Amino acid sequence: MLELTGITAGYDRRAPVVRDVSLHVGRGEAVGLLGPSGCGKSTLAKVAALLHRPDAGTMTLDGTLVRGWRHRAPQKRRTAVGVVFQQPRLSADPRLSLRELIAQPLRATGRRREVPERVAELAPLVGLSEELLGRRPHAVSDGQLQRACLARALVLRPGLLICDEMTAMLDASTTAALVAVVEAYRAESGAALLAVGHDRVLLERWCDRTVRWGEQAVERVPVG
């Protein structure tokens, strides 16, 4: 499903954040990427989500070599990946209601007619009431906003979901609820998951296997 090989990436070619890292996520597999804050795992997640072009290395998604990132990636490929970031307030337009936030990807891909049905389907799954859907980000909690961000990531039915520290700012009950939503979606769709974080216990309970961040590469660590 996802194959990252020899990835080097960062924001300054003279000092890359990620150096020669490889990672594999099989079709329908849940992989946890475990590492301390600042090690570069979020940058790798952005590469996998087609949001950041690497300086070196290759990426294969669903059997096809990726040649373009961000707006250069074909729409079909971009919409095959859903991503949820750690800080929902940095990834949500403060001008939009939660309903509009969830609907963003559908509108951006010319599927406006699907908005009412998909929002109505996803909102109760992530725990958002009709009243909350009408609020803007400043009027909801971090947990409520992250619920909307997860719904946004799922609205196009991606084959790969990337959760980059999705639950780091959430309490235990909200964390459990959102993990359950992800697992229900995966069970229904067969989607693969890359869960990035520094909570070893959570990742090992959540994922099929856990991968630990190393100095020069990513090495596999069996769960259990």
Stockholm file with secondary structure:
# STOCKHOLM 1.0

chainA/1-224         MLELTGITAGYDRRAPVVRDVSLHVGRGEAVGLLGPSGCGKSTLAKVAALLHRPDAGTMTLDGTLVRGWRHRAPQKRRTAVGVVFQQPRLSADPRLSLRELIAQPLRATGRRREVPERVAELAPLVGLSEELLGRRPHAVSDGQLQRACLARALVLRPGLLICDEMTAMLDASTTAALVAVVEAYRAESGAALLAVGHDRVLLERWCDRTVRWGEQAVERVPVG
#=GR chainA/1-224 SS CEEEEEEEECSSTTSCSEEEEEEEECTTCEEEEECCTTSSHHHHHHHHTTSSCCSEEEEEETTEECCCCGGGSCHHHHTTEEEECSCHHHHSCTTSCHHHHHHHHHHHTTCGGGHHHHHHHHHHHHTCCHHHHTSCGGGSCHHHHHHHHHHHHHTTCCSEEEEESTTTTSCHHHHHHHHHHHHHHHHHHCCEEEEEESCHHHHHHHSSEEEEECSSSEEEECCC
#=GC SS_cons         CEEEEEEEECSSTTSCSEEEEEEEECTTCEEEEECCTTSSHHHHHHHHTTSSCCSEEEEEETTEECCCCGGGSCHHHHTTEEEECSCHHHHSCTTSCHHHHHHHHHHHTTCGGGHHHHHHHHHHHHTCCHHHHTSCGGGSCHHHHHHHHHHHHHTTCCSEEEEESTTTTSCHHHHHHHHHHHHHHHHHHCCEEEEEESCHHHHHHHSSEEEEECSSSEEEECCC
//
